[in-house]
Amino acid sequence: MTTPSSTSSHPFAPGKPAQKGKGRVFLLVAGLVALVAGLTLYHEAGTPFGWISLVPSLIVLVVAIATHRTLEALAIGSLSGLILIEPADYIGTLADISLDVMMNETIAWLILVCGLMGGFIAMLEKSGCTLSFSHFMSRLVKTRRQSLISTAVLGLLIFIDDYLNALATSAAMKRLTDRFGVSREKLAYIVDSTAAPICVLVPISTWAVYFAELLETNGATDGPGMWLYIQSIPYMLYGWVAMGLVFLVAIGLMPDLGPMKAAERRAKAGQPIPDGAPDEPLSDDTPRGNPWLGLFNFIAPMAVLIGASAYFEIDLLKGVIAATLFTIVLFLVQRLSTFSSLMDSIMDGFRTMMLPLAIVAVGFMLKEVNDQLGMTQFMIDTLAPYITPALLPAIVFASMAVVVFATGSSWGVFVISIPIVVPMAAHMGVSMPLVVGALLSASSFGSHACFFSDSSVLSSQGSGVLPMQHALTQLPYTLIGASITTLGFIVLGYCLA
């Protein structure tokens, strides 16, 4: 008898992680130990690491693909880099970097935002509000294609922040897409494609606020940084290409490719959630009580979340605190739940976010390791001899896209690269909006494609799949988007040179 999961025959099918024997695991570990030991002996202390700086990120990719385990791959890659940096005291260096990362303001912000968002969504789930929203949408959405298009449209509407987009859109739509036999991997792809790639195109998003300040601080413009950012939006090609691709996929004009084809075949056979995913099938019961009141109880907290985040100058932490307090009061007044059960829901939400938060935290450790190895500077120095004014935008996009993909840091990398790239562009007389568009395209690509970036991890968590299941299924689409973007920057570079 053929089971739903047995229909996924693709070798990289995310629902069927390859079973690795002990012998293969031993060989992999032995090979990595030998590689790191050999490079440690090869590298002369006190000299630049050069191409060796790429090794930890390559180790992460190899281990992640071989084991389908994201957290372990990041930990092994980070530890390998630390041994290269300080072979005599890598444990002490590991302790120092771990403390630095956990004391990082961004990590603290992430823990609070993601934990509270998890709790906020758990309250909506357990009170039946998401079920009411799903049943309301089922009156409007009658086909599989419409469920995909409505998911993409909702993602476009929640443009204020990619974290909010990733968690809110998936929570609102996954019950509906399950009903129409859409794989959770495709849901995660649509959610992720309308997160960072869309946020960069909107000047009232967290991305715009951050990068505008960064551009102004580094002298990219004599005027306000936000004005340069707005001028650069037409040249943020990856965001436009990703938006076009996701609608082609939703409409059905773009076929399912590689692992996504296997995932969709499994979903159509009755199993939308892949094997080993951190989610359970959702009940499709009739909402209890007044369905219109249930719909209000879903929409009102979401509206408060978005409105409060915008009111507090695009600060999602303040927005989610306001929305959580509003939801608690709203549910208590209606006697939908007791205070203790609401607190339990919030704690359950925090627990569901532990794995993605751990992945992001270890990803920050890898970024710190790569910074100490000088990977970003090595990439820039290596490509500098080949840079011409016409090719600068394409080279900036391609090189920074690789760096962000390898580090998972869609924002931090540009603290290093912008002070180098902006003076270079000014000296060559290259259009500054075009170069800024290339930088932001690289950032959004890395956030979209990297399997341990915060946006991708939250998209996979919200959609109920593992990060590697999400990464492998969307990789063909992100590579197509990156290829089109690179060609676009080559054309624009020659046209505007």
C-alpha positions in Angstrom: 0.0 0.0 0.0 1.3 3.5 -0.9 1.3 5.9 2.0 1.3 9.7 1.5 4.8 10.0 2.7 6.1 7.3 0.3 5.1 9.3 -2.7 8.1 11.7 -2.2 10.7 10.0 -4.2 13.0 12.9 -5.0 16.5 12.3 -3.4 16.3 15.7 -1.6 12.7 15.4 -0.6 12.5 17.2 2.7 9.9 14.9 4.0 12.4 12.0 3.7 15.7 12.9 5.3 18.3 10.5 4.2 19.1 7.8 6.7 22.8 8.0 7.6 24.6 5.1 8.9 27.1 5.3 11.7 29.9 4.7 9.3 29.1 7.7 7.2 28.7 9.9 10.2 32.1 8.7 11.5 33.7 9.5 8.1 32.1 12.9 8.0 33.4 13.8 11.5 36.8 12.3 10.8 37.1 14.3 7.6 36.1 17.6 9.3 38.6 17.0 12.2 41.4 16.3 9.7 40.5 19.3 7.6 40.4 21.7 10.5 43.6 20.2 12.0 45.4 20.5 8.7 44.4 24.1 8.1 45.4 25.0 11.7 48.9 23.7 11.0 49.0 25.3 7.6 48.0 28.8 8.7 50.8 30.9 10.0 49.7 32.7 13.2 49.4 36.5 12.9 48.8 36.5 9.1 45.5 37.0 7.3 43.4 33.8 6.9 42.6 34.5 3.2 40.7 31.7 1.6 40.7 29.8 4.8 38.1 32.3 6.1 35.5 30.6 3.8 36.0 27.1 5.4 33.6 27.4 8.4 30.7 28.5 6.2 31.4 25.7 3.7 31.5 23.2 6.6 28.1 24.5 7.7 26.6 23.9 4.3 28.1 20.4 3.9 27.0 19.3 7.4 23.5 20.8 6.9 22.9 19.1 3.6 24.4 15.8 4.8 22.4 15.7 8.1 19.4 18.0 7.5 20.2 19.4 11.0 20.5 23.2 11.0 21.5 23.9 14.6 24.2 21.2 14.7 25.6 22.3 11.4 26.0 25.9 12.7 27.5 24.7 15.9 30.1 22.6 14.1 30.9 25.4 11.7 31.3 27.9 14.5 33.5 25.6 16.5 35.7 24.8 13.5 36.2 28.6 13.0 37.1 29.1 16.6 39.7 26.3 16.4 41.3 28.1 13.4 41.3 31.4 15.2 42.6 30.2 18.6 43.7 26.6 18.5 45.3 26.7 22.0 42.3 28.3 23.7 39.2 27.8 21.6 37.0 26.9 24.6 37.8 30.2 26.2 37.1 32.0 22.9 33.9 30.1 22.5 32.8 31.2 26.0 33.7 34.8 25.3 31.8 34.9 21.9 28.8 33.1 23.5 28.6 35.8 26.2 29.0 38.6 23.6 26.2 37.2 21.4 23.8 36.7 24.3 24.5 40.2 25.6 24.0 41.6 22.1 21.1 44.0 22.0 19.8 42.5 18.8 19.7 39.0 20.3 17.9 40.3 23.4 15.4 42.1 21.1 14.9 38.9 19.0 14.3 36.7 22.1 11.6 39.1 23.4 10.0 39.7 20.0 9.9 36.1 18.9 8.9 34.8 22.2 6.1 37.3 22.6 5.0 36.7 19.0 4.9 33.0 19.7 2.8 33.6 22.8 0.5 36.1 21.0 -0.2 33.6 18.2 -0.7 30.8 20.7 -3.4 32.8 22.4 -5.2 33.3 19.1 -4.9 29.6 18.3 -6.1 28.2 21.6 -9.0 30.7 21.8 -10.2 29.5 18.3 -9.7 32.9 16.7 -7.5 31.6 13.9 -10.1 28.9 13.2 -12.8 31.6 12.8 -10.5 33.5 10.4 -9.9 30.3 8.4 -13.6 29.6 8.1 -14.2 33.1 7.0 -11.5 32.9 4.4 -13.0 29.5 3.2 -16.1 31.4 2.2 -14.0 33.6 -0.1 -11.4 31.1 -1.2 -12.8 28.2 -3.3 -9.8 26.7 -5.0 -6.2 25.7 -4.3 -4.9 28.5 -6.6 -6.9 31.1 -4.7 -5.5 29.9 -1.4 -2.0 30.4 -2.7 -2.8 33.9 -4.2 -4.6 35.0 -1.0 -1.5 34.0 1.1 0.8 36.0 -1.1 -1.5 39.0 -1.0 -1.8 38.9 2.8 2.0 38.7 2.9 2.2 41.9 0.8 -0.2 43.7 3.1 1.9 42.9 6.2 4.9 44.8 4.9 5.9 46.6 8.1 8.4 43.9 9.3 9.6 40.6 8.0 9.3 38.9 11.4 5.7 40.0 11.8 5.0 38.9 8.2 6.6 35.5 8.6 4.7 34.6 11.8 1.4 36.3 11.2 0.8 35.2 7.6 1.6 31.6 8.3 -0.6 31.5 11.4 -3.5 33.0 9.5 -3.3 30.8 6.4 -1.9 27.4 7.1 -5.2 25.8 8.1 -6.7 27.0 4.8 -3.8 25.8 2.7 -3.9 22.5 4.4 -7.5 22.1 3.4 -6.6 22.5 -0.3 -3.7 20.1 -0.2 -0.9 22.7 -0.3 2.4 21.5 1.2 3.7 23.4 4.2 7.0 23.8 2.3 5.2 25.8 -0.4 3.4 27.8 2.3 6.8 28.6 3.8 8.2 29.6 0.4 5.3 32.0 -0.2 5.5 33.5 3.3 9.3 33.9 3.1 9.1 35.4 -0.3 6.8 38.1 0.9 8.9 38.8 4.0 12.3 40.4 3.6 12.1 40.8 -0.3 9.0 42.9 0.1 10.0 44.8 3.3 13.0 46.3 1.4 10.6 47.8 -1.2 8.6 49.7 1.3 10.0 52.9 2.9 8.0 52.5 6.1 9.4 49.2 7.2 12.1 48.2 9.8 14.5 47.5 6.9 14.1 51.1 5.5 14.6 52.7 8.9 17.7 50.7 9.6 19.4 51.0 6.2 18.5 54.7 5.8 20.3 55.5 9.0 23.3 53.3 8.0 23.6 55.1 4.6 23.4 58.6 6.2 26.0 57.6 8.9 28.5 56.5 6.2 28.2 59.6 4.0 26.4 57.9 1.1 24.4 61.1 0.6 24.5 64.7 1.7 20.8 64.7 2.3 18.5 62.5 4.4 19.4 58.8 4.2 15.7 57.9 3.7 15.6 60.0 0.5 18.5 58.0 -1.0 16.8 54.8 0.1 13.6 55.8 -1.7 15.6 56.7 -4.8 17.1 53.2 -4.6 13.8 51.2 -4.5 13.4 50.9 -8.3 16.9 49.3 -8.3 16.3 46.7 -5.5 15.9 44.1 -8.2 15.8 41.0 -6.1 12.8 42.2 -4.2 10.9 42.9 -7.5 12.0 39.6 -9.0 11.1 37.6 -5.9 7.6 39.2 -5.8 7.1 38.3 -9.5 8.3 34.7 -9.0 6.1 34.1 -6.0 3.0 35.2 -7.8 3.9 33.0 -10.8 4.2 30.1 -8.4 0.9 30.9 -6.7 -0.9 31.3 -10.1 0.6 28.1 -11.4 2.6 29.5 -14.3 5.9 28.6 -12.6 6.1 24.8 -12.2 7.1 23.0 -9.0 10.9 22.4 -9.2 13.1 19.7 -7.6 12.3 19.1 -3.9 9.1 21.3 -4.1 7.7 18.9 -6.7 8.1 16.0 -4.2 6.6 18.0 -1.4 3.6 19.0 -3.5 3.0 15.4 -4.6 3.0 14.3 -1.0 0.6 17.1 0.0 -1.8 16.2 -2.8 -1.8 12.6 -1.6 -3.1 13.8 1.8 -0.1 14.8 3.8 0.6 18.5 3.7 2.9 18.4 6.8 6.3 16.6 6.1 7.7 13.8 8.2 9.7 15.1 11.2 8.2 18.6 11.0 7.6 20.5 14.3 3.8 20.8 13.8 0.7 18.6 14.0 -2.3 18.5 11.7 -4.7 21.3 12.6 -8.3 20.5 13.4 -10.9 21.8 11.0 -13.8 21.9 13.5 -16.6 24.5 13.3 -15.8 27.6 15.4 -17.4 27.7 18.8 -19.8 30.5 19.6 -20.4 33.5 17.3 -18.1 33.1 14.2 -18.2 36.8 13.5 -17.1 37.6 17.0 -14.3 35.0 16.6 -13.3 36.8 13.4 -13.3 40.1 15.2 -11.2 38.6 18.0 -8.6 37.6 15.3 -8.5 40.8 13.3 -8.6 43.3 16.1 -5.4 42.0 17.9 -3.6 41.8 14.5 -4.7 45.4 13.7 -3.4 46.5 17.1 -0.1 44.7 16.5 0.4 46.4 13.1 -0.9 49.8 14.2 1.1 49.9 17.5 4.3 48.8 15.7 3.8 51.7 13.2 2.9 54.1 16.0 6.0 53.3 18.0 8.3 54.2 15.0 8.3 50.7 13.4 9.3 49.1 16.7 7.9 45.5 16.6 8.8 44.9 20.3 6.6 47.7 21.5 3.9 46.7 19.0 3.8 43.0 20.2 3.7 44.1 23.9 0.8 46.4 23.2 -1.0 43.7 21.1 -0.4 41.0 23.8 -1.8 43.3 26.6 -4.8 44.2 24.4 -5.5 40.5 23.6 -5.4 39.5 27.2 -7.9 42.2 28.2 -10.1 41.5 25.2 -10.3 37.8 26.0 -10.8 38.3 29.7 -13.6 40.8 29.2 -15.4 38.2 26.9 -14.5 35.4 29.3 -13.0 33.4 26.4 -10.2 32.2 28.7 -8.9 32.6 32.2 -5.8 34.6 33.1 -3.9 31.5 34.0 -4.6 29.8 30.7 -3.6 32.9 28.8 -0.3 32.9 30.6 0.1 29.2 29.8 -0.5 30.0 26.1 2.2 32.7 26.2 4.7 30.3 27.8 3.8 27.6 25.3 4.5 30.2 22.6 7.9 31.0 24.0 8.7 27.2 24.1 7.8 26.8 20.4 10.3 29.5 19.6 13.2 28.0 21.4 14.6 26.1 18.4 14.4 29.0 16.0 15.9 31.4 18.6 18.7 28.9 19.2 19.4 28.7 15.5 19.5 32.5 15.1 21.8 32.8 18.2 24.3 30.3 16.9 24.0 31.9 13.5 25.2 35.2 15.2 28.1 33.2 16.7 29.1 32.1 13.2 28.9 35.7 12.0 31.3 36.7 14.8 33.7 33.9 13.8 33.6 34.9 10.2 34.2 38.5 11.1 37.3 37.5 13.1 38.5 35.4 10.2 38.0 38.4 7.8 35.7 36.6 5.4 33.9 39.8 4.1 37.1 41.7 3.6 38.7 38.7 1.8 35.7 38.6 -0.6 35.9 42.3 -1.3 39.7 42.3 -1.8 39.6 39.2 -4.0 37.0 40.8 -6.4 38.4 44.3 -6.4 40.8 43.8 -9.3 37.9 42.7 -11.6 35.6 45.7 -10.7 34.8 48.2 -13.4 32.1 51.0 -13.1 29.7 49.0 -15.3 30.2 45.7 -13.4 30.3 47.2 -9.9 26.6 46.8 -9.2 26.5 43.2 -10.3 29.7 42.3 -8.4 28.5 44.0 -5.3 25.2 42.1 -5.5 26.8 38.7 -6.2 29.6 39.0 -3.6 27.5 40.4 -0.8 24.7 37.8 -1.6 27.3 35.0 -1.1 28.5 36.6 2.2 25.0 37.1 3.6 24.0 33.6 2.6 27.1 32.2 4.3 26.7 34.2 7.5 22.9 34.6 7.8 23.4 38.2 8.8 21.3 40.3 6.4 22.0 43.5 8.4 25.3 43.0 10.2 27.4 42.4 7.1 26.6 45.8 5.7 28.1 47.6 8.7 31.4 46.3 7.3 30.7 46.5 3.6 28.9 49.9 3.2 31.9 51.9 4.4 34.0 50.1 1.7 31.5 50.0 -1.2 30.0 53.5 -0.9 33.4 55.4 -1.3 34.3 53.0 -4.1 31.1 53.8 -6.0 31.6 57.5 -5.5 35.2 57.3 -6.7 34.1 55.4 -9.9 31.2 57.8 -10.5 28.6 54.9 -10.4 25.0 55.8 -9.6 24.6 55.7 -5.9 21.0 54.6 -5.9 22.0 51.7 -8.2 24.7 50.5 -5.9 22.5 50.9 -2.8 19.9 48.8 -4.7 22.5 46.1 -5.3 23.4 46.1 -1.6 19.8 45.9 -0.5 19.1 43.2 -3.1 22.0 41.1 -1.7 20.7 41.6 1.8 17.1 40.5 0.9 18.5 37.5 -1.1 20.6 36.3 1.8 17.7 36.7 4.2 15.5 34.8 1.8 17.8 32.0 0.8 19.9 31.3 3.8 18.5 28.3 5.8 19.6 29.8 9.2 18.7 33.5 8.6 16.2 34.8 11.1 13.5 35.5 8.5 13.8 32.0 6.9 13.9 30.3 10.3 10.7 32.1 11.5 9.0 31.4 8.2 9.7 27.7 8.5 8.7 27.7 12.2 5.4 29.6 11.5 4.6 27.3 8.6 5.4 24.1 10.6 8.4 22.8 8.8 12.1 22.3 9.6 14.5 25.0 8.4 16.3 22.6 6.0 13.0 21.3 4.7 12.1 24.9 3.8 15.6 25.8 2.5 15.9 22.9 0.1 12.4 23.3 -1.4 12.8 27.1 -2.1 16.4 27.0 -3.2 15.7 26.6 -6.9 13.4 29.6 -6.9 15.9 31.8 -5.0 18.7 30.8 -7.4 16.5 31.7 -10.4 15.8 35.0 -8.7 19.5 35.7 -8.0 20.4 34.8 -11.6 17.8 37.2 -13.1 18.9 39.9 -10.6 22.6 39.5 -11.5 21.8 39.9 -15.2 19.6 42.9 -14.5 22.4 44.6 -12.7 24.8 43.9 -15.5 22.4 45.5 -18.0 21.7 48.5 -15.7 25.4 48.9 -15.0 26.3 49.3 -18.7 23.2 51.4 -19.4 23.8 53.9 -16.6 27.7 53.8 -16.7 
